[in-house]
Amino acid sequence: MGNCGCGHPSGAGPFAEGRELVEFVSCAHGGTLKNQLLPNGGLPTRCQGCGSSFTLTTFVACCPECGGVHAVSPPRCDDAANIQFAGVGYQLT
């Protein structure tokens, strides 16, 4: 995982995992990426915290049931298997 060119330290990039990916996408491009709509109406998924079904419609979003924070990066937004979970108790700032 090298530097993606966005000014983030090596390792924190679009191919990071878990909380590191969520934080990367949340901050990418000055924070503007996180609320952009995903192509094709989003990705149907299950919350990796509580197991509830929902559709990730933006690059960073919370489970409507438990508030679990999930994210996917632009180069990987074509497959729900690439959605990462920030972990139980994590909250967006």
PyMOL commands that set and color helices and strands:
alter all, ss='L'
color gray80, all
select helices_A, chain A and resi 18-31+39-41+74-76+80-82
alter helices_A, ss='H'
color red, helices_A
select strands_A, chain A and resi 43-46+53-56+60-62+69-71+84-85
alter strands_A, ss='S'
color yellow, strands_A
deselect
rebuild
show_as cartoon
